[in-house]
């Protein structure tokens, strides 16, 4: 694997593709097994189940999970809407895996949450997932049965879902209709290899290995088509223009995450900050890396010290106490919620 940034996608050899296909199949089996076993081992809380499940003619096979806050009634005023995308390396995962988080956000923020399903690679490669996601969002925006305020809409997601959120909100059809984008440890740069990403994050001890390193080449193979320009803003939002984004942008980075540096660099570029050399790529300077706001709070970079990739869901590196992960998650969701209601979710 090259340690230099790449410019275009080159498909691996025949035998490597077979190896990657086996790896993708194994991860799908693993995720499917987890989704089956976890509810049996640890039954979900009653309030974590979706209020309803909806699909639309543009993609009837995609089931979107809708969460109403528990205090909502038919006479309640329209709610802010948070459209959420799960992670999974652009190739696996399911909205169901976010039920706990979706329910928490809906309850804590008092908003309508729709956890969206989307097309996966390698059957569907970029830009098809983005295009289908836009079609699904447009269907939701026209769905008058859902009680949300059309002037208070945010799109967001986790990991690969964060990257897809940043991709979709650049599409002309959604311009002015999505008021904020909120992403947690998103994938923003396909030009950097796993070697470069590996060297941009700190490690807690000698010999620590980031488990995401095995997924990076799989995601690149599964999601990016042959000869694709890897700097395309819809694929790598790091290279997007600030004006292509919604008025409000909030990104959360986790210290022990191989995608943290590139996410921070993206926010730095949006804010017009001068980036510094970080290994074979660029990133925020030491002061800005710890978090900043710009444009009177319309841009917000949240840096969660001591947190790994997936911390919002209680997932993390071995040796990190679950209570610590929960504390990080609770504080982060609280900070993001406050930011939303000071800006894009304010009643207009």
Backbone torsions as a table, in degrees:
resi	resn	phi	psi	omega
1	UNK	NA	127.7	-178.0
2	UNK	-64.8	147.7	175.4
3	UNK	-100.0	11.5	178.7
4	UNK	-111.1	150.7	177.6
5	UNK	-58.5	148.0	-178.9
6	UNK	-107.4	158.5	-179.2
7	UNK	-113.8	-33.8	-179.8
8	UNK	-136.0	153.4	-179.5
9	UNK	-77.6	128.6	174.0
10	UNK	-120.1	121.5	-177.9
11	UNK	-67.6	142.1	-180.0
12	UNK	-70.0	175.2	-179.3
13	UNK	-65.0	166.5	-179.0
14	UNK	-55.5	-48.1	-177.2
15	UNK	-69.1	-33.8	176.7
16	UNK	-68.1	-37.6	177.6
17	UNK	-62.5	-41.3	177.0
18	UNK	-60.8	-43.4	178.8
19	UNK	-61.3	-43.4	179.5
20	UNK	-66.7	-39.7	178.6
21	UNK	-62.0	-39.2	176.8
22	UNK	-64.8	-42.0	178.4
23	UNK	-62.1	-43.3	178.8
24	UNK	-64.2	-41.3	177.8
25	UNK	-61.9	-41.8	-179.7
26	UNK	-64.1	-42.2	179.1
27	UNK	-65.5	-37.9	178.1
28	UNK	-64.4	-41.8	177.5
29	UNK	-62.0	-42.9	179.9
30	UNK	-61.1	-48.0	-179.8
31	UNK	-63.6	-42.6	179.6
32	UNK	-62.8	-39.9	178.6
33	UNK	-65.8	-43.2	179.0
34	UNK	-60.9	-43.6	-178.8
35	UNK	-65.2	-26.4	178.9
36	UNK	-82.7	-42.1	-173.1
37	UNK	-81.5	-40.6	-173.0
38	UNK	-56.1	-43.6	178.7
39	UNK	-63.1	-24.7	179.0
40	UNK	-79.4	-39.6	-179.7
41	UNK	-74.2	-43.9	179.9
42	UNK	-132.5	89.0	-177.5
43	UNK	-54.7	133.4	-179.7
44	UNK	-66.7	150.6	176.1
45	UNK	-62.6	148.3	-177.6
46	UNK	-58.4	-35.7	-176.3
47	UNK	-81.2	2.3	179.8
48	UNK	-93.8	-2.9	179.5
49	UNK	-83.6	147.3	-179.3
50	UNK	-66.6	151.1	176.5
51	UNK	-67.3	-38.6	177.5
52	UNK	-159.0	166.6	178.5
53	UNK	-123.8	129.5	-175.2
54	UNK	-127.9	147.6	170.3
55	UNK	-132.5	165.4	-175.7
56	UNK	-132.5	155.8	-176.1
57	UNK	-56.3	-27.1	-179.5
58	UNK	-64.7	-25.1	177.5
59	UNK	-160.8	77.2	-175.3
60	UNK	-62.7	-19.6	179.5
61	UNK	-77.5	-13.6	-178.4
62	UNK	-93.0	117.7	-177.2
63	UNK	-101.2	118.8	-177.4
64	UNK	-102.0	134.1	-173.2
65	UNK	-101.3	123.4	-171.3
66	UNK	-109.3	128.9	-177.7
67	UNK	-120.0	118.7	172.6
68	UNK	-94.6	143.7	173.4
69	UNK	-64.6	148.6	-173.1
70	UNK	-61.9	-25.0	-177.8
71	UNK	-91.1	5.8	-177.0
72	UNK	-77.9	137.1	175.4
73	UNK	-130.0	172.7	-179.0
74	UNK	-64.5	-20.3	179.5
75	UNK	-95.6	-0.5	179.7
76	UNK	-69.3	150.8	176.5
77	UNK	-68.6	160.2	178.9
78	UNK	-56.4	142.9	-175.7
79	UNK	-96.4	154.2	165.4
80	UNK	-61.1	152.2	-178.6
81	UNK	-116.5	128.1	172.4
82	UNK	-115.6	113.9	176.3
83	UNK	-91.5	121.4	-170.3
84	UNK	-120.9	141.0	-179.9
85	UNK	-121.1	128.9	179.8
86	UNK	-74.5	165.5	175.7
87	UNK	-90.9	-174.6	179.4
88	UNK	139.3	28.3	173.6
89	UNK	63.2	22.6	179.8
90	UNK	65.5	7.0	-172.8
91	UNK	-133.9	-13.9	180.0
92	UNK	-152.7	-177.2	-175.9
93	UNK	99.8	170.8	-175.0
94	UNK	-154.6	147.4	177.8
95	UNK	-55.7	-26.8	-179.1
96	UNK	-59.4	-29.6	-178.1
97	UNK	-67.2	-15.3	179.4
98	UNK	-101.5	8.0	-174.5
99	UNK	-54.0	-45.3	-178.9
100	UNK	-61.4	-44.5	180.0
101	UNK	-69.0	-42.9	-179.9
102	UNK	-60.9	-43.1	178.4
103	UNK	-63.8	-41.5	179.9
104	UNK	-62.8	-46.6	-179.6
105	UNK	-61.7	-45.4	-179.6
106	UNK	-59.9	-43.7	-178.0
107	UNK	-71.8	-49.9	-175.0
108	UNK	-68.4	-37.5	-177.5
109	UNK	-93.8	-11.9	-174.7
110	UNK	57.3	56.8	-179.0
111	UNK	-132.7	161.5	170.5
112	UNK	-82.6	127.2	177.9
113	UNK	-115.2	130.1	172.5
114	UNK	-119.6	115.0	179.0
115	UNK	-89.8	109.0	-169.9
116	UNK	-87.3	141.7	169.2
117	UNK	-91.5	153.3	-179.0
118	UNK	-148.7	163.9	-178.6
119	UNK	-69.1	145.5	-175.9
120	UNK	-118.2	152.4	171.6
121	UNK	-82.1	166.5	-1.0
122	UNK	-84.7	0.0	178.1
123	UNK	-64.5	-40.7	178.8
124	UNK	-121.7	112.7	179.6
125	UNK	-103.7	163.2	178.3
126	UNK	-50.8	136.8	8.3
127	UNK	-98.9	12.2	-174.3
128	UNK	-58.3	-44.1	177.8
129	UNK	-59.6	-39.1	177.5
130	UNK	-64.5	-45.3	-179.0
131	UNK	-61.6	-43.4	179.3
132	UNK	-68.8	-35.6	177.7
133	UNK	-62.2	-42.9	177.7
134	UNK	-61.1	-42.8	178.4
135	UNK	-61.5	-41.2	178.7
136	UNK	-64.6	-42.7	-179.5
137	UNK	-64.6	-41.4	178.4
138	UNK	-62.3	-37.2	177.2
139	UNK	-63.8	-40.7	178.7
140	UNK	-65.4	-42.7	-178.6
141	UNK	-63.5	-25.3	179.1
142	UNK	-94.5	-0.8	-176.8
143	UNK	-84.5	99.8	-175.5
144	UNK	-77.0	-5.8	177.2
145	UNK	-78.5	-13.2	-178.4
146	UNK	-94.9	130.3	-172.7
147	UNK	-86.7	67.2	179.0
148	UNK	-125.3	156.1	-178.7
149	UNK	-84.0	116.9	-177.5
150	UNK	-66.8	-8.8	178.1
151	UNK	-100.6	4.2	-178.9
152	UNK	-137.9	79.5	-174.5
153	UNK	-128.2	129.7	175.6
154	UNK	-124.8	144.1	176.0
155	UNK	-115.6	141.2	-179.8
156	UNK	-166.0	-179.3	-179.7
157	UNK	179.5	-178.9	-173.6
158	UNK	-120.0	129.3	176.0
159	UNK	57.9	-118.3	178.2
160	UNK	-59.9	-35.5	176.9
161	UNK	-63.5	-32.0	174.6
162	UNK	-66.6	-42.9	177.4
163	UNK	-61.7	-41.9	178.2
164	UNK	-64.7	-37.4	177.2
165	UNK	-60.5	-45.8	179.8
166	UNK	-66.2	-28.6	176.8
167	UNK	-73.2	-50.6	-174.9
168	UNK	-63.7	-38.4	-174.5
169	UNK	-71.0	-9.3	175.4
170	UNK	-83.2	-14.2	-175.0
171	UNK	-70.1	137.8	-175.4
172	UNK	-56.0	-33.6	-177.1
173	UNK	-63.4	-23.4	-178.2
174	UNK	-102.0	0.2	-178.0
175	UNK	-59.7	124.9	178.8
176	UNK	81.4	-7.7	-178.7
177	UNK	-102.1	-20.2	173.0
178	UNK	-106.5	120.1	-171.7
179	UNK	-94.2	-16.4	178.8
180	UNK	-155.0	151.8	171.3
181	UNK	-125.5	129.9	-177.0
182	UNK	-126.7	116.7	-177.3
183	UNK	-125.9	145.5	-179.8
184	UNK	-115.4	122.5	-177.7
185	UNK	37.2	57.7	-174.4
186	UNK	-77.6	157.9	170.2
187	UNK	-86.3	120.2	-175.2
188	UNK	-126.3	-4.9	-173.4
189	UNK	-145.1	109.0	177.4
190	UNK	-91.6	0.5	179.9
191	UNK	-82.2	-18.1	-177.1
192	UNK	-99.3	133.9	-178.9
193	UNK	-75.6	173.8	178.6
194	UNK	-66.1	-26.0	178.0
195	UNK	-66.3	-46.3	178.8
196	UNK	-63.9	-46.3	-179.7
197	UNK	-61.1	-41.7	-179.6
198	UNK	-56.1	-38.5	-173.2
199	UNK	-86.8	1.2	-179.4
200	UNK	-96.1	-9.1	-177.5
201	UNK	-110.7	152.1	174.9
202	UNK	-78.0	160.0	178.2
203	UNK	-124.5	145.9	-173.9
204	UNK	-76.9	-25.9	179.8
205	UNK	-158.5	158.9	179.2
206	UNK	-61.1	132.2	178.9
207	UNK	91.6	-4.6	178.2
208	UNK	-66.1	133.9	-179.3
209	UNK	-116.8	132.4	178.8
210	UNK	-80.4	122.3	-176.8
211	UNK	-66.3	-19.8	-179.9
212	UNK	-73.8	-14.9	-176.7
213	UNK	-60.6	-30.4	178.9
214	UNK	-75.9	-22.4	-176.7
215	UNK	-85.5	-28.1	-176.1
216	UNK	-55.0	-53.2	179.3
217	UNK	-65.9	-31.4	176.8
218	UNK	-64.6	-43.5	179.7
219	UNK	-64.4	-42.0	179.0
220	UNK	-60.6	-45.3	179.5
221	UNK	-66.4	-44.6	-173.2
222	UNK	-72.8	-31.5	-168.2
223	UNK	-105.1	-27.6	-170.3
224	UNK	-105.9	123.0	-178.0
225	UNK	-74.5	163.0	179.1
226	UNK	-55.3	134.1	175.0
227	UNK	66.1	17.4	177.0
228	UNK	-69.9	136.1	172.9
229	UNK	-67.5	115.6	-175.0
230	UNK	-75.7	-11.4	177.3
231	UNK	-94.4	4.4	177.6
232	UNK	-58.3	126.9	-175.0
233	UNK	-58.4	-31.0	179.1
234	UNK	-71.8	-23.3	177.5
235	UNK	-92.7	-47.4	179.8
236	UNK	-117.7	89.4	-176.1
237	UNK	-60.0	-14.5	174.0
238	UNK	-52.5	-31.5	-175.5
239	UNK	-98.8	9.8	178.4
240	UNK	-76.4	153.4	175.0
241	UNK	-82.0	147.5	178.3
242	UNK	-56.2	-40.3	-176.1
243	UNK	-68.2	-15.4	178.1
244	UNK	-79.3	-13.1	-176.6
245	UNK	-93.6	163.9	172.8
246	UNK	-61.1	169.9	-178.4
247	UNK	-60.3	-36.7	-178.2
248	UNK	-113.8	132.6	179.4
249	UNK	-135.9	124.7	175.0
250	UNK	-126.9	129.1	177.9
251	UNK	-127.5	134.0	179.1
252	UNK	-108.2	125.2	176.7
253	UNK	-112.7	145.5	177.8
254	UNK	-107.8	131.8	-174.3
255	UNK	-53.4	-47.1	-176.8
256	UNK	-94.5	57.0	-177.7
257	UNK	-137.0	132.4	-178.6
258	UNK	-70.7	-11.6	177.7
259	UNK	-99.2	0.2	-175.3
260	UNK	-66.0	-44.7	-176.1
261	UNK	-61.3	-45.5	-177.2
262	UNK	-68.7	-34.0	177.3
263	UNK	-66.2	-42.5	177.4
264	UNK	-65.0	-38.9	178.3
265	UNK	-62.4	-40.3	177.3
266	UNK	-59.0	-47.4	-180.0
267	UNK	-65.6	-36.3	176.5
268	UNK	-62.3	-41.3	177.7
269	UNK	-64.8	-43.3	178.5
270	UNK	-58.9	-36.0	-177.2
271	UNK	-86.3	-1.4	179.7
272	UNK	74.0	24.3	-179.4
273	UNK	-83.2	153.1	176.5
274	UNK	-84.1	120.8	-179.1
275	UNK	-84.1	160.8	179.9
276	UNK	-119.0	163.0	179.8
277	UNK	-69.4	129.5	175.2
278	UNK	-131.8	99.4	-175.5
279	UNK	61.2	-124.7	179.5
280	UNK	-95.2	12.2	-179.1
281	UNK	-138.1	-162.5	-178.9
282	UNK	-123.0	158.6	178.2
283	UNK	-159.8	-176.0	179.0
284	UNK	-72.4	154.6	173.1
285	UNK	-72.6	170.1	-172.3
286	UNK	-58.1	-38.8	-177.4
287	UNK	-70.7	-48.6	-178.0
288	UNK	-69.3	-28.5	-179.7
289	UNK	-57.7	-30.3	-177.2
290	UNK	-77.5	-1.9	178.3
291	UNK	122.8	143.8	177.1
292	UNK	-160.3	163.4	169.4
293	UNK	-124.9	150.9	178.4
294	UNK	-146.1	168.7	-179.4
295	UNK	53.6	48.1	179.1
296	UNK	56.2	37.4	176.0
297	UNK	90.5	-2.6	-179.6
298	UNK	-72.0	-24.8	172.5
299	UNK	-109.7	128.7	179.7
300	UNK	-137.1	123.3	174.5
301	UNK	-109.3	118.8	-179.3
302	UNK	-108.3	121.5	179.3
303	UNK	-110.0	119.7	-176.4
304	UNK	-102.3	100.8	-176.1
305	UNK	-69.0	134.9	177.7
306	UNK	82.0	2.3	-176.7
307	UNK	-99.7	144.8	175.5
308	UNK	-98.8	171.7	171.7
309	UNK	-56.7	134.1	178.3
310	UNK	86.0	7.5	-174.9
311	UNK	-62.4	-27.5	-179.1
312	UNK	-64.3	-22.0	-178.4
313	UNK	-104.9	7.5	-178.1
314	UNK	81.4	10.1	177.7
315	UNK	-95.3	149.9	179.2
316	UNK	-179.4	179.2	-179.4
317	UNK	-67.1	151.4	178.2
318	UNK	-58.4	139.8	177.1
319	UNK	95.1	-6.1	177.1
320	UNK	-95.6	122.1	-175.4
321	UNK	-61.4	133.0	179.4
322	UNK	-56.5	-35.0	179.0
323	UNK	-66.8	-33.3	176.6
324	UNK	-66.7	-42.3	177.4
325	UNK	-61.3	-43.6	179.5
326	UNK	-62.3	-41.1	178.7
327	UNK	-62.1	-45.3	177.2
328	UNK	-58.6	-45.7	-177.3
329	UNK	-64.3	-47.5	-178.5
330	UNK	-60.0	-44.6	-179.5
331	UNK	-65.5	-38.8	-178.9
332	UNK	-68.8	-46.7	178.9
333	UNK	-62.5	-35.6	178.2
334	UNK	-64.8	-45.0	-178.9
335	UNK	-65.0	-42.2	-179.9
336	UNK	-67.3	-42.0	178.4
337	UNK	-60.7	-43.4	178.3
338	UNK	-62.1	-41.7	178.9
339	UNK	-62.1	-43.8	-179.9
340	UNK	-60.9	-43.9	-175.2
341	UNK	-80.0	-12.4	171.0
342	UNK	-83.0	-19.6	-176.0
343	UNK	-125.5	-98.7	-169.9
344	UNK	-66.1	-22.9	179.6
345	UNK	-96.4	5.1	173.6
346	UNK	-62.5	142.4	177.3
347	UNK	-65.6	132.7	-175.7
348	UNK	-106.9	NA	NA
